[in-house]
Amino acid sequence: MNAAEFIIQSEPGTSLWDWVQVKSLDSVYIPTITNTGILSTDYFPVFLIKVNQGESWTISNPPQAHIKIGMYRFNNVVPIYVLIKVSGIDFIHEVWINHCSQDTPSPLAHLSRMKYIHIFLYESNTQPERTIKFVNNFTYKSIIEEIRTAPRWSNLEFDQAKEIAPSKDILWQYNM
């Protein structure tokens, strides 16, 4: 099951990130499948959000989103969080990034170089209902430095650190 299939089967409020091919923004969403864990240069990370049926078309035009990116350090694990608030949707969407994942390459280096960040809003189709694109003006330097100084961690350690992290509401208030 790819990320789009997973998100449309999930409850509204579900959010995650995935790799897509650059050409997909001009046509259709093309989920990635890698056996080697290595991506070619024509892939970039996007954020996928499941919303209620019809909700993606009730938000402002052009759509607005507020994003906060930060990290939460627990012992030697540094989970990265991305919090997304879409204008017109009273909900903070929360995405966690495991930089040391054994399952997929980390999007951190790509995110730090991207001019724009893309959010795909899903209702019931495997293609996004709407896409929000905005300037990526985040500073990733402190996150990258923290990651560099931490030893590698396992997926289990990441999940454990994420479970005891503060709530998304507290992270939203803390991360100015």
Secondary structure, DSSP 8 states (H G I E B T S, - for coil): --HHHHHHTS-TT-EEEEEEEGGGGTS---B---SSS---TTEEEEEEEE--TTGGGTS-SS--EEEEEEE--BTTB--EEEEEEETT---EEEEEE-TT-SSS--SHHHHHH-SEEEEEEESSSSS-SEEEEEE-----HHHHHHHHHS----HHHHHHHHHTS--HHHHHHH--
